[in-house]
């Protein structure tokens, strides 16, 4: 599924795709062509659907969110899964 537009807001992102219950936490990404390679850039995590504006909402992967994810992974002894994010 894809949407051509991800609307950025201070509290997160909004987009229009068809989703079902249970997809929360799924990555929101865009594909980028770099030479012959296609790169998947994960920019957010799906949170759910906002019935007021009829759009899906997501949590953007900001530095603050990534920092919290790293702390959580260390607490759960998952530090070996931490990979530095490329800019």
C-alpha positions in Angstrom: 0.0 0.0 0.0 1.2 3.5 -0.6 0.3 7.1 -0.5 1.9 9.8 -2.5 1.7 12.3 0.3 2.9 12.3 3.9 1.7 15.4 5.6 4.1 16.5 8.4 2.7 18.0 11.5 4.4 18.9 14.8 2.7 15.9 16.5 3.4 13.5 13.7 2.5 12.6 10.2 -0.7 11.9 8.4 -1.4 10.0 5.2 -4.1 8.3 3.2 -3.8 4.5 2.8 -6.1 1.6 3.4 -5.2 -0.1 6.7 -6.7 -2.7 9.0 -6.5 -3.2 12.8 -3.2 -4.7 13.9 -0.9 -2.7 11.5 0.1 -0.2 14.3 3.9 -0.2 14.7 4.4 -0.9 11.0 7.1 1.2 9.3 6.1 4.2 7.2 8.7 4.6 4.5 9.5 6.1 1.1 11.6 4.5 -1.6 14.6 6.4 -3.1 16.5 5.5 -6.3 20.3 5.9 -5.9 22.0 4.8 -9.0 21.0 1.2 -9.6 20.0 0.6 -6.0 16.6 1.3 -4.5 16.8 2.5 -0.8 14.0 2.1 1.7 13.9 5.1 4.1 11.9 4.5 7.2 10.6 7.8 8.5 7.8 6.9 10.9 5.8 4.2 12.7 2.1 3.8 11.9 -0.2 4.6 14.9 -3.7 4.3 13.7 -6.6 6.1 12.0 -8.0 9.6 12.9 -11.7 9.5 12.3 -12.0 13.3 12.5 -9.8 14.0 9.5 -10.1 10.6 7.8 -6.4 10.1 7.6 -3.9 7.6 9.1 -1.5 9.0 11.7 2.1 8.1 12.5 4.9 8.9 14.9 7.8 10.5 13.1 11.2 9.0 13.8 12.9 12.1 15.2 16.1 12.1 17.1 14.1 12.1 20.4 12.1 9.1 19.3 15.2 7.2 18.1 16.9 8.0 21.5 13.9 6.5 23.4 14.0 3.4 21.2 17.7 2.9 21.9 17.2 3.3 25.6 14.3 0.8 25.5 16.4 -1.7 23.5 19.3 -1.4 26.0 16.8 -2.0 28.9 15.6 -5.2 27.1 19.2 -6.3 26.4 18.7 -5.8 22.7 21.7 -3.5 22.3 23.1 -5.8 19.6 20.2 -4.8 17.4 21.1 -1.1 17.5 22.3 0.2 14.1 23.5 3.7 13.5 21.1 5.6 11.2 22.6 7.1 8.1 21.7 10.6 7.1 
